[in-house]
Amino acid sequence: MERIWKRKDEFTLQPKLYSFPELFAMAALVSLLGFLVENLWMLIRSGFIDNRNMNLPFLLGYGLAVVGMYLFIGTPKKGHFFLYYSLVFTMVSLGEILLGFTVEEFCGFYYWDYTNLPMHLTRYTSFFTSLGFSAIITLFMYYCYEPVMGYFHSKMTPRRRRIVIALFIVLIVDMLYSFNTMRELGDVYKSWKIYVSIPAK
């Protein structure tokens, strides 16, 4: 695999060329994983799971962010995890701030609030949450991204391409519909919520 930068301190590997349906498939997978991880966090923290502001169990922002990072910085080179991790940390922090303030501006409410956490920068990102997100992304990029994309590449048929494209369009429509609903409500969009356990006080 070719490298992005021809210099001694390079620390990322150049992204391979994949078709749009293959990238869409990865975005959908990461979106599903994002939905599951967020609900796992809510279950541990608050004892419930919910729709996470969408109708479908996919959080497309996660998928678009991870695929975008791959296209921009590739995957981490062995032995250079800290440099790659630092770059991902910066991108995660800036991305959270941008998304949070964008929703606040157009929808009129706080999408989430980290002000009760130590070392927060604005209400939309904090040092420790960015550390956690960046660690998950860096590990996923190193261990999982290329093997999973290789699998999608080997299994992609014309019929599966049509299915993936249709799914991706549905996810975009769901995201736009949900954000428009939040804009009209001036609040988060909760279509269902299930209490699983009562967290210990």
C-alpha positions, 0 to 999 in steps of 0.5 A: 500500500502506498503512503500519503507523505514521502517523508520520514515522519509519515504515520498514515497509509494512503486509502485504497480506491473503493467504489461508492457502494462499498463506501456506503456499506461501510458508512451504514455498518459504522452507523449501526455500530454508533447506534448500538454504542450510544444505546449501550452508554445510555443503558449503563448511565441511565438505564434505558435505550431509545431511538437516539433521535432517528427512526432507523437504528442507524446514526449516519453521522458516525458512518460519514465521519469514519468514512470521511476520516479514511478518505482524508487520512487513511489508516494508521501506520504500525508504530505511529498510533499516537500521531494518528490518534492525536489527529483523530482526537483533533478531528473528533473534537472539532466535529462535535463542536461544529455539529453541536453549534449547528444544531443549536443554531438551526434547531434551537436547543442543545443537542447534548451537554458535556458541561457537567464533565471535567475538562469540557471545551464548550458544552459539546466536547470534552477532553475525556469523551474525545479521548474515548471516541478517538481510541475507538476510531483509531483501533477500528481503523487499524484492526477492522477497516481494511479487512471489512472493506476487503470483504465488502469489495469481494462480496459486492455484486450488482444486486447488492450494490443496488441494495446498498445504494437504496439503504444509503438513500433511506438513511439520508432521508431518515436523517434529514426527516429527523433533523427537520422534526427536531427543528420543528419541535425545538427539542430532541426527537424521541419516538420510543424509549425503553427502561431496562434497569434502574441505575444504582444511585 
